[in-house]
Amino acid sequence: MADTLPNQIACRGMQVFKAPWKRATKREHVLDIRKELAVVLDDVLGLEGRAQQFSDETALLGALPELDSMAVVGIIAGMEEHFGIYLADDEIDGSSFATFGSLLRFVQDKLS
């Protein structure tokens, strides 16, 4: 059965495990969240993979023409669904969307 398991299994908001069932390091977990957040941005904004190249300093709000107010709502919904988190209106503001790094830190804080 172990041969049929995927190399990596992640559950929403849960620990990430690597076959054969070793706990992921904090660095591996952070990298996975980074990749998954980029997937959400790519999907919602139609960036066709560009978000995979974002660094922590990549400006989002005001810098990406695809990121308007409706897209922000879509990203929030996408993060809630993808990561299994709930975001209250008073938890998130424009500063969370300033850069990819600020949005990543916000998601990491919600998952911890």
C-alpha positions in Angstrom: 0.0 0.0 0.0 2.9 2.4 0.7 3.9 2.2 -2.9 0.5 3.6 -4.0 0.7 6.6 -1.6 1.5 10.0 -3.2 4.9 11.4 -2.3 3.3 14.1 -0.3 -0.1 14.2 1.4 -1.5 17.5 2.8 -4.7 18.1 4.6 -6.3 21.5 5.0 -4.7 23.2 7.9 -3.1 20.0 9.0 0.6 18.9 9.1 2.2 18.0 5.9 3.7 14.5 5.8 6.2 13.0 3.4 6.3 9.3 2.5 7.1 7.1 4.4 5.2 9.1 7.0 7.9 11.5 8.2 6.8 14.8 9.6 7.7 17.6 7.2 10.2 20.2 8.4 9.0 23.8 9.1 10.9 24.9 5.9 9.1 22.2 3.8 5.7 23.3 5.2 6.4 26.9 4.5 7.5 26.1 0.9 4.3 24.1 0.4 2.1 27.0 1.7 4.0 29.3 -0.7 3.4 27.1 -3.6 -0.3 26.6 -2.7 -0.9 30.3 -2.3 0.7 30.9 -5.7 -1.7 28.3 -7.1 -4.7 30.2 -5.6 -3.5 33.5 -7.1 -2.8 31.9 -10.5 -6.3 30.3 -10.5 -8.3 33.4 -9.3 -6.3 36.0 -11.3 -5.7 33.9 -14.4 -1.9 34.5 -14.2 -1.0 31.3 -16.1 1.7 30.3 -13.7 3.3 33.7 -13.1 2.6 33.6 -9.4 4.9 30.7 -9.0 7.8 33.1 -9.7 6.7 35.7 -7.1 9.1 36.6 -4.3 8.2 38.0 -0.9 8.8 41.5 -2.3 6.5 41.1 -5.3 3.9 43.9 -5.1 0.3 42.8 -5.5 -2.3 45.4 -4.7 -1.9 48.3 -7.1 0.8 46.6 -9.1 -1.1 43.7 -10.7 -3.8 44.9 -13.1 -5.7 41.6 -12.6 -6.0 42.4 -8.8 -9.0 44.6 -8.5 -11.6 44.7 -5.7 -13.6 41.8 -7.1 -10.4 39.7 -7.4 -9.6 40.4 -3.8 -13.0 38.9 -2.9 -12.2 35.9 -5.1 -8.8 35.4 -3.5 -10.3 35.5 0.0 -12.8 32.9 -1.1 -10.1 30.8 -2.8 -7.9 30.9 0.3 -10.8 29.9 2.5 -11.6 27.0 0.3 -8.1 25.9 -0.5 -6.6 26.1 3.0 -9.8 25.3 4.9 -9.7 28.6 6.9 -12.3 31.2 7.7 -11.4 34.9 7.2 -13.6 37.4 9.1 -14.0 40.8 7.5 -12.1 42.5 10.3 -9.1 40.1 10.0 -7.9 41.2 6.6 -7.3 44.5 5.0 -5.3 46.1 2.1 -2.0 45.7 3.9 -2.4 41.9 3.7 -2.4 42.2 -0.1 0.5 44.7 -0.3 3.0 42.0 -1.3 3.1 38.3 -1.9 5.1 38.0 1.3 2.5 39.9 3.4 -0.2 37.7 2.0 1.9 34.6 2.7 2.5 35.6 6.3 -1.2 36.2 6.8 -2.0 32.7 5.6 0.8 31.2 7.6 -0.5 32.9 10.7 -4.0 31.6 10.1 -2.8 28.1 9.7 -0.7 28.1 12.8 
